[in-house]
Amino acid sequence: MKLVFIFGPQAVGKMTVGQKLAEQTGFNLFHNHMTLELLAPIFGFTEDTWRLSDLFRYEIFKSVAANNELTGLIFTYVWAFNEESDWAFVDKICQIFKEENAEVYFVELEADLNERIARNKTPNRLKHKPSKRNVEYSEQELKTSLEKYRLNSYDGEITKEKYIKLNNTNKSSKEVAEIIINTFQL
């Protein structure tokens, strides 16, 4: 079992890269919004949504990690590096997979703000993330999150052995997926 953990700020291209990576590796994609979009119509984006989303995710991770028929999972996440709870969430995910002797690969994406704003409106993003279809609100949320959260790591902050940081401002999702595959020999 392999877990490819793709993280970075909103609209950086995590899901789209994950889709290309899934196509090329046969791994399953579990993008960040799959649980959120299930819960948001019921609860909005409230404490209950975040709490239940985490519970669903942990149970999915446990089942995937223990499943001998699956070869890999790609998970995408917006990691706020200035939030201890996000570090704890990532550690817990890693522990779940390590307990099953799985390999965990870390892929951090970063892109220029203008590129992220453009990607925020792409048909693929809006198709898979209904909560982002109010583009004006989504763009404002993207911009204001920069004031509250640090969504990319500092150099040297991630000390995982299997880690790469890619600026994908001028790279296609297919190119990024190929870099990931080649770097980690997936």
C-alpha positions in Angstrom: 0.0 0.0 0.0 1.2 3.5 -0.9 -0.4 6.8 0.3 0.4 9.8 -1.9 -0.5 12.8 0.2 -0.9 15.9 -2.0 -1.2 19.2 -0.1 -1.1 22.9 -0.8 -3.4 26.0 -0.8 -6.8 26.2 -2.4 -7.0 26.0 -6.2 -3.3 25.0 -6.5 -4.3 21.9 -8.5 -4.2 19.1 -5.9 -7.3 17.3 -7.2 -6.5 17.7 -10.9 -2.9 16.4 -10.3 -4.5 13.6 -8.2 -6.8 12.7 -11.1 -3.9 12.5 -13.5 -1.8 10.5 -11.0 -4.7 8.1 -10.4 -5.0 7.6 -14.2 -1.3 6.8 -14.5 -0.9 4.6 -11.4 -4.2 3.0 -10.8 -4.3 4.4 -7.3 -7.7 5.6 -6.0 -8.2 9.3 -5.5 -9.8 10.6 -2.3 -9.8 14.4 -2.6 -10.4 16.7 0.2 -13.9 17.8 -0.8 -15.4 14.3 -1.1 -16.4 14.3 2.5 -17.0 18.0 2.8 -19.4 18.1 -0.2 -21.3 15.2 1.5 -21.8 17.1 4.7 -22.0 20.8 3.7 -25.6 20.6 2.3 -26.7 19.3 5.7 -24.6 21.3 8.1 -23.0 24.1 6.0 -19.3 24.6 6.9 -19.7 24.3 10.6 -17.9 22.5 13.4 -20.1 19.5 12.8 -19.0 19.3 9.2 -15.3 19.4 10.1 -15.7 16.9 13.0 -17.7 14.4 10.9 -15.5 14.8 7.9 -12.4 13.9 10.0 -14.3 10.9 11.4 -15.2 9.7 8.0 -11.7 10.2 6.7 -10.1 8.3 9.5 -12.4 5.4 9.0 -11.8 5.4 5.2 -8.0 5.6 5.8 -8.1 2.6 8.2 -10.1 0.5 5.8 -7.9 1.5 2.8 -4.6 0.9 4.7 -5.7 -2.6 5.8 -7.1 -3.6 2.4 -4.7 -6.0 0.7 -6.4 -5.6 -2.7 -5.7 -1.9 -3.1 -2.3 -0.7 -4.1 -2.5 2.9 -3.4 -4.5 6.0 -2.3 -4.0 9.6 -3.3 -5.4 12.1 -0.7 -5.5 15.8 -1.1 -5.6 18.3 1.7 -5.2 22.0 2.5 -2.6 22.0 5.3 -2.5 25.1 7.5 1.1 25.0 8.8 0.3 27.5 11.5 -2.4 25.2 13.0 -1.4 22.5 15.4 -4.6 20.6 14.7 -3.6 20.2 11.0 -0.2 18.8 12.0 -2.0 16.4 14.4 -4.4 15.4 11.6 -1.5 14.6 9.2 0.4 12.7 11.9 -2.7 10.6 12.6 -3.1 9.8 8.9 0.5 8.8 8.6 0.3 6.6 11.7 -2.8 4.8 10.3 -0.9 3.8 7.2 2.4 3.1 8.9 0.7 0.7 11.3 -0.2 -1.3 8.1 3.4 -1.0 6.7 2.3 1.3 4.0 4.7 3.8 2.4 3.7 7.5 2.6 4.8 10.0 0.0 4.4 13.8 0.5 3.8 16.1 -2.4 3.5 19.8 -1.7 2.2 22.1 -4.5 2.6 25.8 -4.7 1.5 28.2 -7.4 1.3 32.0 -7.9 -1.8 33.6 -6.6 -3.0 34.8 -10.0 -2.7 31.3 -11.4 -4.7 29.9 -8.4 -7.4 32.5 -9.0 -7.7 31.4 -12.6 -7.8 27.7 -11.6 -10.5 28.5 -9.0 -12.9 28.9 -12.0 -12.0 25.8 -14.0 -14.9 23.5 -15.1 -13.2 20.5 -13.6 -13.0 22.1 -10.2 -16.6 23.4 -10.3 -17.8 20.0 -11.4 -16.3 18.1 -8.5 -16.7 20.8 -5.8 -20.2 22.2 -5.7 -19.3 24.4 -2.8 -16.9 26.3 -5.0 -19.5 27.2 -7.6 -20.1 30.6 -6.0 -16.9 31.7 -7.7 -16.9 35.2 -6.2 -17.2 33.8 -2.6 -14.7 31.1 -3.3 -12.2 33.6 -4.7 -12.6 35.9 -1.7 -12.2 32.9 0.7 -9.0 32.0 -1.2 -7.6 35.5 -0.8 -8.6 36.0 2.9 -7.2 32.6 3.9 -3.8 34.0 3.1 -4.2 36.5 6.0 -5.1 33.7 8.6 -3.2 30.6 7.4 0.2 29.7 6.1 -0.6 27.1 3.4 2.8 26.3 2.1 5.7 25.1 4.2 9.0 26.9 4.9 12.1 25.5 3.4 13.2 22.6 5.5 10.0 22.5 7.6 8.9 19.2 6.1 11.5 16.6 7.1 9.8 13.5 5.7 12.2 11.3 3.7 9.7 10.9 0.8 8.8 14.5 0.1 8.9 16.9 -2.8 7.8 20.5 -3.2 6.7 21.5 -6.7 5.8 24.9 -8.1 3.2 24.0 -10.7 2.3 27.6 -11.8 3.5 26.8 -15.3 3.1 23.0 -15.4 0.2 20.9 -16.5 -1.3 18.4 -14.2 0.0 15.6 -16.4 3.6 17.0 -16.1 3.3 17.2 -12.3 1.9 13.6 -12.1 4.9 12.4 -14.2 7.3 14.2 -11.9 5.7 12.5 -8.9 5.8 9.1 -10.5 9.4 9.5 -11.6 10.6 11.0 -8.3 9.0 8.2 -6.2 9.2 5.4 -8.7 5.5 4.8 -8.6 
